[in-house]
Amino acid sequence: MTSSVRGRFERLRRQYAPHEHRPLDGYAVTMSAFGVLAGSLAVAAKVTGRVVPDRPAVSDVVLISIATHKLSRLIAKDSITSPLRAPFTRYAEPGGSGEVNEEVRDDGNSIRHSIGELVSCPFCLAVWVATGLTSGLVFAPRLTRLAATVFTATAASDFLQMAYSLAKEAAEGDHQESEPSVNGRAVA
């Protein structure tokens, strides 16, 4: 039965993307894992009697949204977290601001490939991170809000660091333009 399922996926993959490797069976496994995770969290909430809010507070949505952005980027792009991605990706080049660009390992293992795409794409990873943080609001709301505050503050700091760098470059550019120079050297 396994070989017939794999054969069906291979035929479907060839029909779907005849000129490119798209590991549909790996994607199916990854989607199934997410479904099991989400279902398990829902069952755990029900079994433990955790209260799931009818409508989340706007402040929690904002906090979790910004934290999801930062944590997804941190996992998917940060230089320091590259050991987490290394089994599934290969370093390609610096990505700027402490980030790296990586290529997905394509060694014929469709599950490794799909995980590589997941862990190196902040957009793909965001739904997993948001699910974790949102579930945290149900199971450990104080701790989750505290952790989300760390990532939200880090995201705000990142934007401030970038704004500072841009303002500094602009100020230095204005200063260099206003000083008289000879052969590229400032003349006093």
C-alpha positions as CSV (number, residue, x, y, z in Angstrom):
1,M,0.0,0.0,0.0
2,T,2.8,2.4,0.8
3,S,4.4,2.0,-2.6
4,S,1.0,2.6,-4.3
5,V,0.5,5.8,-2.3
6,R,4.1,6.9,-3.1
7,G,3.4,6.1,-6.8
8,R,0.3,8.2,-6.8
9,F,2.1,11.1,-5.2
10,E,4.9,10.8,-7.8
11,R,2.4,10.8,-10.7
12,L,0.6,13.7,-9.2
13,R,3.9,15.6,-8.7
14,R,4.8,15.0,-12.4
15,Q,1.4,16.3,-13.5
16,Y,1.6,19.2,-11.1
17,A,5.1,20.3,-11.9
18,P,6.6,18.4,-14.7
19,H,9.8,20.5,-15.0
20,E,10.5,21.1,-11.4
21,H,11.0,19.0,-8.2
22,R,8.0,19.7,-5.9
23,P,7.9,17.2,-3.0
24,L,4.2,16.9,-2.7
25,D,4.4,13.8,-0.5
26,G,6.8,15.7,1.9
27,Y,4.3,18.6,1.9
28,A,1.5,16.2,2.8
29,V,3.5,14.8,5.7
30,T,4.3,18.3,6.9
31,M,0.7,19.4,6.6
32,S,-0.4,16.2,8.5
33,A,2.1,17.0,11.3
34,F,0.6,20.5,11.6
35,G,-3.0,19.0,11.6
36,V,-2.0,16.5,14.4
37,L,-0.4,19.3,16.4
38,A,-3.4,21.6,16.1
39,G,-5.8,18.8,16.8
40,S,-3.8,17.7,19.8
41,L,-3.8,21.2,21.2
42,A,-7.6,21.4,20.8
43,V,-8.1,18.1,22.5
44,A,-5.7,19.0,25.3
45,A,-7.6,22.3,25.9
46,K,-10.9,20.4,26.0
47,V,-9.6,17.6,28.3
48,T,-7.9,20.0,30.7
49,G,-10.9,22.3,30.8
50,R,-8.9,25.3,29.6
51,V,-11.1,28.2,28.7
52,V,-10.7,29.2,25.0
53,P,-11.8,32.8,24.6
54,D,-14.8,33.6,22.3
55,R,-12.9,36.6,21.0
56,P,-9.2,37.2,21.8
57,A,-8.3,40.6,23.2
58,V,-7.0,43.1,20.6
59,S,-3.9,43.6,22.7
60,D,-3.1,39.9,22.6
61,V,-3.6,39.8,18.8
62,V,-1.2,42.7,18.3
63,L,1.3,41.2,20.8
64,I,1.2,37.7,19.3
65,S,1.3,39.1,15.7
66,I,4.5,41.1,16.2
67,A,6.1,38.3,18.3
68,T,5.2,35.8,15.5
69,H,6.9,38.0,12.9
70,K,10.0,38.3,15.0
71,L,10.2,34.7,16.1
72,S,9.5,33.4,12.6
73,R,12.3,35.5,11.2
74,L,14.6,34.6,14.0
75,I,14.1,30.9,13.4
76,A,14.2,31.1,9.6
77,K,16.9,33.7,8.9
78,D,19.1,34.5,11.9
79,S,22.7,33.5,11.7
80,I,22.7,32.2,15.3
81,T,19.8,29.8,14.6
82,S,21.5,28.3,11.5
83,P,22.4,25.1,13.4
84,L,18.6,24.4,13.7
85,R,18.2,24.7,9.9
86,A,21.5,23.0,8.9
87,P,20.2,19.5,8.5
88,F,17.6,20.8,6.0
89,T,19.4,23.7,4.3
90,R,22.8,24.9,3.0
91,Y,24.3,28.3,3.6
92,A,24.2,30.4,0.4
93,E,25.2,34.0,1.4
94,P,24.8,36.7,4.0
95,G,21.3,38.1,4.1
96,G,22.2,41.4,5.9
97,S,21.5,42.6,9.4
98,G,22.6,39.3,11.1
99,E,20.6,37.2,8.7
100,V,21.6,34.5,6.2
101,N,20.2,33.2,2.9
102,E,20.1,29.5,2.6
103,E,19.1,26.9,0.0
104,V,17.0,23.9,0.7
105,R,18.8,20.6,0.6
106,D,17.5,18.7,-2.4
107,D,18.9,15.2,-1.9
108,G,15.8,13.3,-3.0
109,N,14.3,13.1,0.5
110,S,10.9,14.9,0.1
111,I,10.3,15.2,3.9
112,R,13.7,16.8,4.4
113,H,13.0,19.1,1.5
114,S,9.6,20.2,2.8
115,I,11.0,20.8,6.3
116,G,13.9,22.8,4.7
117,E,11.4,25.0,2.9
118,L,9.4,25.4,6.1
119,V,12.3,26.3,8.4
120,S,14.0,28.7,6.0
121,C,10.8,30.7,5.1
122,P,9.5,33.1,7.8
123,F,6.2,33.3,6.0
124,C,5.8,29.5,6.0
125,L,6.9,29.2,9.6
126,A,4.6,32.0,10.8
127,V,1.5,29.8,11.0
128,W,3.4,27.3,13.2
129,V,4.8,30.0,15.5
130,A,1.4,31.8,15.7
131,T,-0.3,28.4,16.6
132,G,2.3,27.9,19.3
133,L,2.0,31.4,20.8
134,T,-1.8,31.4,20.5
135,S,-2.0,28.0,22.2
136,G,0.3,29.4,24.9
137,L,-2.4,32.0,25.6
138,V,-4.7,29.1,26.5
139,F,-2.3,26.9,28.5
140,A,0.1,29.4,30.0
141,P,-1.1,32.9,29.3
142,R,1.2,34.8,31.7
143,L,4.4,33.1,30.5
144,T,3.3,33.3,26.8
145,R,2.6,37.1,27.2
146,L,6.0,37.5,28.8
147,A,7.8,35.6,26.0
148,A,5.8,37.4,23.3
149,T,6.7,40.7,24.9
150,V,10.4,39.8,24.6
151,F,10.0,39.1,20.8
152,T,7.8,42.1,20.3
153,A,10.3,44.4,22.0
154,T,13.1,42.8,19.9
155,A,11.1,43.5,16.7
156,A,10.6,47.1,17.8
157,S,14.3,47.4,18.6
158,D,15.2,46.0,15.2
159,F,13.1,48.7,13.5
160,L,14.6,51.4,15.7
161,Q,18.2,50.1,14.9
162,M,17.4,50.3,11.2
163,A,15.8,53.7,11.5
164,Y,18.9,54.9,13.4
165,S,21.2,53.5,10.8
166,L,19.3,55.2,8.0
167,A,19.2,58.5,9.8
168,K,22.9,58.3,10.5
169,E,23.7,57.5,6.9
170,A,21.5,60.4,5.8
171,A,23.2,62.8,8.3
172,E,26.6,61.7,7.2
173,G,25.7,62.1,3.6
174,D,24.4,65.6,4.2
175,H,27.5,66.5,6.2
176,Q,29.8,65.2,3.4
177,E,27.9,67.1,0.8
178,S,28.1,70.4,2.7
179,E,31.9,70.2,3.3
180,P,34.2,71.5,0.5
181,S,36.5,68.7,-0.7
182,V,39.5,68.3,-3.0
183,N,40.0,64.8,-4.5
184,G,37.4,63.3,-2.1
185,R,39.1,64.8,1.1
186,A,37.4,67.4,3.3
187,V,39.1,70.7,3.2
188,A,39.0,72.8,6.4
